[in-house]
């Protein structure tokens, strides 16, 4: 099953692995950007080859590139792309690390994800601080009125 999406996905994964071994401030920005592109490939491949493509690709990548390219990681890449592909949040996704995104991508509610990412950006939160904020349910403790105001002020709104 060496289709065009898998070959390109593998090439990007190998580049991330090589770049990851360098000592450079920009390496996490490179990882976020590469994972976004890989998410796009996974999204396109899924439309062409079906839902099981992530499972198939992850099995091959884990053997050929490394164990961190498991199903969960590839699923997060695709979800990351699908959330941020509209272009409205591009400036946000380029400011945070992959660790930040990994924390929020398990959440189901898009407004909740955007809320936590905005909190990271506005308060310059580390990944651990974000984890604690999510763990304590900061978003869920907001009143309905506050959530409505955030939506109206477009703080949580994904589209303009």
N, C-alpha and C positions, 0 to 999 in steps of 0.2 A: 504494500500500500504506500509506495513512495510517490504520492501525489505532489503537485506543485506547492500546496499549502504546507505540507509536512516538511518538505525540503527547505523552504524559506524559514519556517518556524525553527527548525534545527539549527540553521545557520545563525539566526539571531540569538538563540540560546547559547551556542558556542561562543559568540562574540561577547555576550554578557559574562560568561565564565572567564574568558581571557581578561576582559576589562576589570572584572571583579578582583582580580589578583593584584591590580596596581594600587598604589597608595596615592589617591587623588580625591580631592573634595568633590569633584564633579561625578564620581563614579555612581553615587546613588541617583543622581539626576539622570544619568545614562540608563540605569536600571529601570527607573520609572518610565522613561521614554521607550525603551526597548520592550518592556512589559505591555505598554499601551499598544505598540505595533503588533506584538505577538497576540494580544487580545483581539485585535482587528482580524488577524489571520485566522484565529480560532473561530471567530464569529462567521467569517465568510466560509470557512471549511464546513462549519456546522450546517449552514444553509445548503451547501452543495452535497455533503456526504451524510448528513443526518446527525441525530442527537448523540450517538455513541462515539463521535469523533474525538472528544476530549479523552475519553477512556482509552481509545486506541493509541492516540498520540502520546499520552502520558506513559503508557507501558514501554513504548519504543524510546522515548526521550530519557526515561529513567535508566535504561540500559546503555544508551549511546552517549548521553551527555552528563547525567547525574541524577541522584535520587531526589533532589529538591524539585524536579519537574514532575511531581506527582499530580494526580487528578485534582486535588484541592487547589494547588498552585495554579494550574492551567485554568481551572474554573474561575478563580479569582481574577486572573488576567482578562478573561473574556468579560466578566462582569464589570471590571474596571473600565474596559473599552466601551462597553454598552452604556455605562453611566456618563462617561465624559466625552463621548464621541460627538455630541451635538455642538461642541466648540465653545459653548457659553462658559464652561468652567476650566478652560485650558490654562488660564493664568493660575488658577488654584492648584491644579494637579502638578504643575511644574515647581511648586514651592515646597511641597511636603515630600517625605521619604516613603519608600515602599512599605516600611514598617507601619507608618500611619495608616496607609490604605488597607493593609492586611487586617488591621484592627476593626475597621468599619465595614469591610466588604461582607462580613457575615450577617450584618443587619439587613432586615427585609425592607424597611421603610426608607424610601429615597429621601424624604424630608429629614429623617433622623440622621442619615448619612451626611447630608449637606450641613446640618446643624453642627455635628461633631467636627467636620472638616473646617467649618468656619471658626469654631472655637479654637482649633489648633492654630489656624492662621492668625486670628485676632489676639490670642494670648500666648503665642509662640510655645505651644505645649510640646513636650517630648512624647515619644511613643508610650512610655510608661504612664505619664500623666493622662494621656488620652485613654489608655486602658482603664485607669481608675475612674475616670469620668463616665465611661460607658458602663463599667461594672456597677457603679452607684446609681445608674439610671437617670442621669442629669436631664436628658431630653424628656423622659417619661414623667418627670416631676414638674415639668413646666405646665402651667395652667393652660386651659383651652384658649383663653384670651391671649396669652403670650404667644402661643403657637400661631394663632390667627394673625396677630400683629407682625410676627416674623414673616409669615407668608405674604402679607400685604406689603411689607417693606422689601420684599423680594430677597430677603436674606436666605430663605430656604428654597426659594423658587428656582427650579432648574432652567426653565425656559423664560426668556424675556417676552 
